[in-house]
Amino acid sequence: MTRTVLERFSASHPRGSWPAEEFAAARRAEGTPAEVVMDLPTDAFLVVRPDTEEVSA
């Protein structure tokens, strides 16, 4: 499964992951699937959208 990064938020933000969670919630309210994941190497919260891959039989 591949993912598209919609936005990045610093993990050192005073509000923690809240800005990322709020951004993801707004995208979901618009109908875009979005979730927050932690990228440890860059110390950032990423809002990602799973990309759908068509599987041919």
Secondary structure as GFF3:
##gff-version 3
##sequence-region A 1 57
A	DSSP	beta_strand	3	10	.	.	.	ID=ss1
A	DSSP	alpha_helix	18	29	.	.	.	ID=ss2
A	DSSP	beta_strand	35	39	.	.	.	ID=ss3
A	DSSP	beta_strand	44	50	.	.	.	ID=ss4
###
